[in-house]
Amino acid sequence: MKPNKVKIKQMIYFNKLIKIIPAALLQEEAKRPPDDDPLIRTKRPFGGLIRDMKRRWPKYKSDITDGFNFQCVAASIFIYFAALSGAITFGGLMGMLLGKI
């Protein structure tokens, strides 16, 4: 195929995609209940925070349970010791330079 034909096909595809995406976003907004607006004032102390926690609890729960995956725990331990090694080195150098070892 010639390069011009490929560009024309890509342009046609992107034009269709540009028309599809806003329609999908509008449909998703229509599915959302009107009282689920996170910016509505509740007139209670921490009412918005409580409502937000109730609304997002299933997502928080899955995030916490996914965090106990072996790879996630291993990466967390690695990052912890990587940060700790720099702090120990810096502290040792500062102690040596200040003569307090």
Chimera marker file (.cmm) of the C-alpha trace (Angstrom):
<marker_set name="trace">
<marker id="1" x="0.000" y="0.000" z="0.000" r="1" g="1" b="0" radius="0.5"/>
<marker id="2" x="1.099" y="3.495" z="-0.652" r="1" g="1" b="0" radius="0.5"/>
<marker id="3" x="1.893" y="5.736" z="2.324" r="1" g="1" b="0" radius="0.5"/>
<marker id="4" x="-0.901" y="8.147" z="1.381" r="1" g="1" b="0" radius="0.5"/>
<marker id="5" x="-3.530" y="5.393" z="1.510" r="1" g="1" b="0" radius="0.5"/>
<marker id="6" x="-2.316" y="4.336" z="4.960" r="1" g="1" b="0" radius="0.5"/>
<marker id="7" x="-2.561" y="7.907" z="6.230" r="1" g="1" b="0" radius="0.5"/>
<marker id="8" x="-6.061" y="8.266" z="4.826" r="1" g="1" b="0" radius="0.5"/>
<marker id="9" x="-7.183" y="5.022" z="6.492" r="1" g="1" b="0" radius="0.5"/>
<marker id="10" x="-5.668" y="6.166" z="9.797" r="1" g="1" b="0" radius="0.5"/>
<marker id="11" x="-7.440" y="9.526" z="9.507" r="1" g="1" b="0" radius="0.5"/>
<marker id="12" x="-10.769" y="7.801" z="8.858" r="1" g="1" b="0" radius="0.5"/>
<marker id="13" x="-10.227" y="5.514" z="11.870" r="1" g="1" b="0" radius="0.5"/>
<marker id="14" x="-9.335" y="8.440" z="14.159" r="1" g="1" b="0" radius="0.5"/>
<marker id="15" x="-12.335" y="10.455" z="12.958" r="1" g="1" b="0" radius="0.5"/>
<marker id="16" x="-14.618" y="7.537" z="13.868" r="1" g="1" b="0" radius="0.5"/>
<marker id="17" x="-12.866" y="7.159" z="17.214" r="1" g="1" b="0" radius="0.5"/>
<marker id="18" x="-13.251" y="10.858" z="18.016" r="1" g="1" b="0" radius="0.5"/>
<marker id="19" x="-16.997" y="10.529" z="17.439" r="1" g="1" b="0" radius="0.5"/>
<marker id="20" x="-17.321" y="7.356" z="19.533" r="1" g="1" b="0" radius="0.5"/>
<marker id="21" x="-15.436" y="8.454" z="22.678" r="1" g="1" b="0" radius="0.5"/>
<marker id="22" x="-17.602" y="11.462" z="23.649" r="1" g="1" b="0" radius="0.5"/>
<marker id="23" x="-20.753" y="9.409" z="23.092" r="1" g="1" b="0" radius="0.5"/>
<marker id="24" x="-19.444" y="6.710" z="25.449" r="1" g="1" b="0" radius="0.5"/>
<marker id="25" x="-18.579" y="9.307" z="28.078" r="1" g="1" b="0" radius="0.5"/>
<marker id="26" x="-22.055" y="10.813" z="27.871" r="1" g="1" b="0" radius="0.5"/>
<marker id="27" x="-23.648" y="7.396" z="28.280" r="1" g="1" b="0" radius="0.5"/>
<marker id="28" x="-21.520" y="6.733" z="31.354" r="1" g="1" b="0" radius="0.5"/>
<marker id="29" x="-22.518" y="10.081" z="32.858" r="1" g="1" b="0" radius="0.5"/>
<marker id="30" x="-26.183" y="9.246" z="32.218" r="1" g="1" b="0" radius="0.5"/>
<marker id="31" x="-25.826" y="5.946" z="34.138" r="1" g="1" b="0" radius="0.5"/>
<marker id="32" x="-24.459" y="7.736" z="37.205" r="1" g="1" b="0" radius="0.5"/>
<marker id="33" x="-27.120" y="8.589" z="39.784" r="1" g="1" b="0" radius="0.5"/>
<marker id="34" x="-27.646" y="12.335" z="40.265" r="1" g="1" b="0" radius="0.5"/>
<marker id="35" x="-27.173" y="12.168" z="44.067" r="1" g="1" b="0" radius="0.5"/>
<marker id="36" x="-23.696" y="10.658" z="43.635" r="1" g="1" b="0" radius="0.5"/>
<marker id="37" x="-22.100" y="14.054" z="43.005" r="1" g="1" b="0" radius="0.5"/>
<marker id="38" x="-19.019" y="14.243" z="45.257" r="1" g="1" b="0" radius="0.5"/>
<marker id="39" x="-19.174" y="18.040" z="45.446" r="1" g="1" b="0" radius="0.5"/>
<marker id="40" x="-22.607" y="18.265" z="47.106" r="1" g="1" b="0" radius="0.5"/>
<marker id="41" x="-22.397" y="19.688" z="50.643" r="1" g="1" b="0" radius="0.5"/>
<marker id="42" x="-23.749" y="17.445" z="53.402" r="1" g="1" b="0" radius="0.5"/>
<marker id="43" x="-23.972" y="20.082" z="56.188" r="1" g="1" b="0" radius="0.5"/>
<marker id="44" x="-22.316" y="17.651" z="58.640" r="1" g="1" b="0" radius="0.5"/>
<marker id="45" x="-18.744" y="17.610" z="59.862" r="1" g="1" b="0" radius="0.5"/>
<marker id="46" x="-16.784" y="15.214" z="57.655" r="1" g="1" b="0" radius="0.5"/>
<marker id="47" x="-20.028" y="14.217" z="55.886" r="1" g="1" b="0" radius="0.5"/>
<marker id="48" x="-18.430" y="14.332" z="52.455" r="1" g="1" b="0" radius="0.5"/>
<marker id="49" x="-15.480" y="12.261" z="53.611" r="1" g="1" b="0" radius="0.5"/>
<marker id="50" x="-17.767" y="9.622" z="55.119" r="1" g="1" b="0" radius="0.5"/>
<marker id="51" x="-19.927" y="9.501" z="51.985" r="1" g="1" b="0" radius="0.5"/>
<marker id="52" x="-16.827" y="9.232" z="49.805" r="1" g="1" b="0" radius="0.5"/>
<marker id="53" x="-15.455" y="6.367" z="51.890" r="1" g="1" b="0" radius="0.5"/>
<marker id="54" x="-18.773" y="4.501" z="51.630" r="1" g="1" b="0" radius="0.5"/>
<marker id="55" x="-18.893" y="5.057" z="47.888" r="1" g="1" b="0" radius="0.5"/>
<marker id="56" x="-15.316" y="3.958" z="47.257" r="1" g="1" b="0" radius="0.5"/>
<marker id="57" x="-15.028" y="1.143" z="49.839" r="1" g="1" b="0" radius="0.5"/>
<marker id="58" x="-15.170" y="-1.703" z="47.276" r="1" g="1" b="0" radius="0.5"/>
<marker id="59" x="-12.260" y="-0.133" z="45.404" r="1" g="1" b="0" radius="0.5"/>
<marker id="60" x="-10.281" y="0.476" z="48.600" r="1" g="1" b="0" radius="0.5"/>
<marker id="61" x="-10.890" y="-3.097" z="49.699" r="1" g="1" b="0" radius="0.5"/>
<marker id="62" x="-9.563" y="-4.518" z="46.432" r="1" g="1" b="0" radius="0.5"/>
<marker id="63" x="-6.557" y="-2.155" z="46.533" r="1" g="1" b="0" radius="0.5"/>
<marker id="64" x="-5.646" y="-3.351" z="50.027" r="1" g="1" b="0" radius="0.5"/>
<marker id="65" x="-6.044" y="-7.026" z="49.153" r="1" g="1" b="0" radius="0.5"/>
<marker id="66" x="-4.054" y="-6.561" z="45.929" r="1" g="1" b="0" radius="0.5"/>
<marker id="67" x="-1.266" y="-4.986" z="47.979" r="1" g="1" b="0" radius="0.5"/>
<marker id="68" x="-0.583" y="-8.310" z="49.698" r="1" g="1" b="0" radius="0.5"/>
<marker id="69" x="0.498" y="-9.846" z="46.409" r="1" g="1" b="0" radius="0.5"/>
<marker id="70" x="4.004" y="-11.386" z="46.632" r="1" g="1" b="0" radius="0.5"/>
<marker id="71" x="5.459" y="-9.077" z="43.980" r="1" g="1" b="0" radius="0.5"/>
<marker id="72" x="4.004" y="-5.990" z="45.644" r="1" g="1" b="0" radius="0.5"/>
<marker id="73" x="5.382" y="-6.954" z="49.063" r="1" g="1" b="0" radius="0.5"/>
<marker id="74" x="8.791" y="-7.747" z="47.562" r="1" g="1" b="0" radius="0.5"/>
<marker id="75" x="8.908" y="-4.394" z="45.753" r="1" g="1" b="0" radius="0.5"/>
<marker id="76" x="7.911" y="-2.549" z="48.945" r="1" g="1" b="0" radius="0.5"/>
<marker id="77" x="10.672" y="-4.245" z="50.955" r="1" g="1" b="0" radius="0.5"/>
<marker id="78" x="13.213" y="-3.491" z="48.218" r="1" g="1" b="0" radius="0.5"/>
<marker id="79" x="12.253" y="0.202" z="48.090" r="1" g="1" b="0" radius="0.5"/>
<marker id="80" x="12.369" y="0.421" z="51.892" r="1" g="1" b="0" radius="0.5"/>
<marker id="81" x="15.914" y="-0.905" z="52.058" r="1" g="1" b="0" radius="0.5"/>
<marker id="82" x="16.996" y="1.172" z="49.057" r="1" g="1" b="0" radius="0.5"/>
<marker id="83" x="15.862" y="4.336" z="50.848" r="1" g="1" b="0" radius="0.5"/>
<marker id="84" x="17.315" y="3.140" z="54.162" r="1" g="1" b="0" radius="0.5"/>
<marker id="85" x="20.754" y="2.498" z="52.668" r="1" g="1" b="0" radius="0.5"/>
<marker id="86" x="21.027" y="6.091" z="51.457" r="1" g="1" b="0" radius="0.5"/>
<marker id="87" x="20.025" y="7.423" z="54.874" r="1" g="1" b="0" radius="0.5"/>
<marker id="88" x="22.594" y="5.232" z="56.630" r="1" g="1" b="0" radius="0.5"/>
<marker id="89" x="25.331" y="6.290" z="54.214" r="1" g="1" b="0" radius="0.5"/>
<marker id="90" x="24.499" y="9.970" z="54.579" r="1" g="1" b="0" radius="0.5"/>
<marker id="91" x="24.419" y="9.672" z="58.366" r="1" g="1" b="0" radius="0.5"/>
<marker id="92" x="27.778" y="7.905" z="58.402" r="1" g="1" b="0" radius="0.5"/>
<marker id="93" x="29.382" y="10.527" z="56.179" r="1" g="1" b="0" radius="0.5"/>
<marker id="94" x="27.985" y="13.387" z="58.256" r="1" g="1" b="0" radius="0.5"/>
<marker id="95" x="29.204" y="11.757" z="61.452" r="1" g="1" b="0" radius="0.5"/>
<marker id="96" x="32.639" y="11.225" z="60.005" r="1" g="1" b="0" radius="0.5"/>
<marker id="97" x="32.900" y="14.802" z="58.675" r="1" g="1" b="0" radius="0.5"/>
<marker id="98" x="31.746" y="16.309" z="61.950" r="1" g="1" b="0" radius="0.5"/>
<marker id="99" x="34.036" y="14.055" z="63.963" r="1" g="1" b="0" radius="0.5"/>
<marker id="100" x="31.292" y="12.538" z="66.077" r="1" g="1" b="0" radius="0.5"/>
<marker id="101" x="31.976" y="8.877" z="65.404" r="1" g="1" b="0" radius="0.5"/>
<link id1="1" id2="2" r="1" g="1" b="0" radius="0.2"/>
<link id1="2" id2="3" r="1" g="1" b="0" radius="0.2"/>
<link id1="3" id2="4" r="1" g="1" b="0" radius="0.2"/>
<link id1="4" id2="5" r="1" g="1" b="0" radius="0.2"/>
<link id1="5" id2="6" r="1" g="1" b="0" radius="0.2"/>
<link id1="6" id2="7" r="1" g="1" b="0" radius="0.2"/>
<link id1="7" id2="8" r="1" g="1" b="0" radius="0.2"/>
<link id1="8" id2="9" r="1" g="1" b="0" radius="0.2"/>
<link id1="9" id2="10" r="1" g="1" b="0" radius="0.2"/>
<link id1="10" id2="11" r="1" g="1" b="0" radius="0.2"/>
<link id1="11" id2="12" r="1" g="1" b="0" radius="0.2"/>
<link id1="12" id2="13" r="1" g="1" b="0" radius="0.2"/>
<link id1="13" id2="14" r="1" g="1" b="0" radius="0.2"/>
<link id1="14" id2="15" r="1" g="1" b="0" radius="0.2"/>
<link id1="15" id2="16" r="1" g="1" b="0" radius="0.2"/>
<link id1="16" id2="17" r="1" g="1" b="0" radius="0.2"/>
<link id1="17" id2="18" r="1" g="1" b="0" radius="0.2"/>
<link id1="18" id2="19" r="1" g="1" b="0" radius="0.2"/>
<link id1="19" id2="20" r="1" g="1" b="0" radius="0.2"/>
<link id1="20" id2="21" r="1" g="1" b="0" radius="0.2"/>
<link id1="21" id2="22" r="1" g="1" b="0" radius="0.2"/>
<link id1="22" id2="23" r="1" g="1" b="0" radius="0.2"/>
<link id1="23" id2="24" r="1" g="1" b="0" radius="0.2"/>
<link id1="24" id2="25" r="1" g="1" b="0" radius="0.2"/>
<link id1="25" id2="26" r="1" g="1" b="0" radius="0.2"/>
<link id1="26" id2="27" r="1" g="1" b="0" radius="0.2"/>
<link id1="27" id2="28" r="1" g="1" b="0" radius="0.2"/>
<link id1="28" id2="29" r="1" g="1" b="0" radius="0.2"/>
<link id1="29" id2="30" r="1" g="1" b="0" radius="0.2"/>
<link id1="30" id2="31" r="1" g="1" b="0" radius="0.2"/>
<link id1="31" id2="32" r="1" g="1" b="0" radius="0.2"/>
<link id1="32" id2="33" r="1" g="1" b="0" radius="0.2"/>
<link id1="33" id2="34" r="1" g="1" b="0" radius="0.2"/>
<link id1="34" id2="35" r="1" g="1" b="0" radius="0.2"/>
<link id1="35" id2="36" r="1" g="1" b="0" radius="0.2"/>
<link id1="36" id2="37" r="1" g="1" b="0" radius="0.2"/>
<link id1="37" id2="38" r="1" g="1" b="0" radius="0.2"/>
<link id1="38" id2="39" r="1" g="1" b="0" radius="0.2"/>
<link id1="39" id2="40" r="1" g="1" b="0" radius="0.2"/>
<link id1="40" id2="41" r="1" g="1" b="0" radius="0.2"/>
<link id1="41" id2="42" r="1" g="1" b="0" radius="0.2"/>
<link id1="42" id2="43" r="1" g="1" b="0" radius="0.2"/>
<link id1="43" id2="44" r="1" g="1" b="0" radius="0.2"/>
<link id1="44" id2="45" r="1" g="1" b="0" radius="0.2"/>
<link id1="45" id2="46" r="1" g="1" b="0" radius="0.2"/>
<link id1="46" id2="47" r="1" g="1" b="0" radius="0.2"/>
<link id1="47" id2="48" r="1" g="1" b="0" radius="0.2"/>
<link id1="48" id2="49" r="1" g="1" b="0" radius="0.2"/>
<link id1="49" id2="50" r="1" g="1" b="0" radius="0.2"/>
<link id1="50" id2="51" r="1" g="1" b="0" radius="0.2"/>
<link id1="51" id2="52" r="1" g="1" b="0" radius="0.2"/>
<link id1="52" id2="53" r="1" g="1" b="0" radius="0.2"/>
<link id1="53" id2="54" r="1" g="1" b="0" radius="0.2"/>
<link id1="54" id2="55" r="1" g="1" b="0" radius="0.2"/>
<link id1="55" id2="56" r="1" g="1" b="0" radius="0.2"/>
<link id1="56" id2="57" r="1" g="1" b="0" radius="0.2"/>
<link id1="57" id2="58" r="1" g="1" b="0" radius="0.2"/>
<link id1="58" id2="59" r="1" g="1" b="0" radius="0.2"/>
<link id1="59" id2="60" r="1" g="1" b="0" radius="0.2"/>
<link id1="60" id2="61" r="1" g="1" b="0" radius="0.2"/>
<link id1="61" id2="62" r="1" g="1" b="0" radius="0.2"/>
<link id1="62" id2="63" r="1" g="1" b="0" radius="0.2"/>
<link id1="63" id2="64" r="1" g="1" b="0" radius="0.2"/>
<link id1="64" id2="65" r="1" g="1" b="0" radius="0.2"/>
<link id1="65" id2="66" r="1" g="1" b="0" radius="0.2"/>
<link id1="66" id2="67" r="1" g="1" b="0" radius="0.2"/>
<link id1="67" id2="68" r="1" g="1" b="0" radius="0.2"/>
<link id1="68" id2="69" r="1" g="1" b="0" radius="0.2"/>
<link id1="69" id2="70" r="1" g="1" b="0" radius="0.2"/>
<link id1="70" id2="71" r="1" g="1" b="0" radius="0.2"/>
<link id1="71" id2="72" r="1" g="1" b="0" radius="0.2"/>
<link id1="72" id2="73" r="1" g="1" b="0" radius="0.2"/>
<link id1="73" id2="74" r="1" g="1" b="0" radius="0.2"/>
<link id1="74" id2="75" r="1" g="1" b="0" radius="0.2"/>
<link id1="75" id2="76" r="1" g="1" b="0" radius="0.2"/>
<link id1="76" id2="77" r="1" g="1" b="0" radius="0.2"/>
<link id1="77" id2="78" r="1" g="1" b="0" radius="0.2"/>
<link id1="78" id2="79" r="1" g="1" b="0" radius="0.2"/>
<link id1="79" id2="80" r="1" g="1" b="0" radius="0.2"/>
<link id1="80" id2="81" r="1" g="1" b="0" radius="0.2"/>
<link id1="81" id2="82" r="1" g="1" b="0" radius="0.2"/>
<link id1="82" id2="83" r="1" g="1" b="0" radius="0.2"/>
<link id1="83" id2="84" r="1" g="1" b="0" radius="0.2"/>
<link id1="84" id2="85" r="1" g="1" b="0" radius="0.2"/>
<link id1="85" id2="86" r="1" g="1" b="0" radius="0.2"/>
<link id1="86" id2="87" r="1" g="1" b="0" radius="0.2"/>
<link id1="87" id2="88" r="1" g="1" b="0" radius="0.2"/>
<link id1="88" id2="89" r="1" g="1" b="0" radius="0.2"/>
<link id1="89" id2="90" r="1" g="1" b="0" radius="0.2"/>
<link id1="90" id2="91" r="1" g="1" b="0" radius="0.2"/>
<link id1="91" id2="92" r="1" g="1" b="0" radius="0.2"/>
<link id1="92" id2="93" r="1" g="1" b="0" radius="0.2"/>
<link id1="93" id2="94" r="1" g="1" b="0" radius="0.2"/>
<link id1="94" id2="95" r="1" g="1" b="0" radius="0.2"/>
<link id1="95" id2="96" r="1" g="1" b="0" radius="0.2"/>
<link id1="96" id2="97" r="1" g="1" b="0" radius="0.2"/>
<link id1="97" id2="98" r="1" g="1" b="0" radius="0.2"/>
<link id1="98" id2="99" r="1" g="1" b="0" radius="0.2"/>
<link id1="99" id2="100" r="1" g="1" b="0" radius="0.2"/>
<link id1="100" id2="101" r="1" g="1" b="0" radius="0.2"/>
</marker_set>
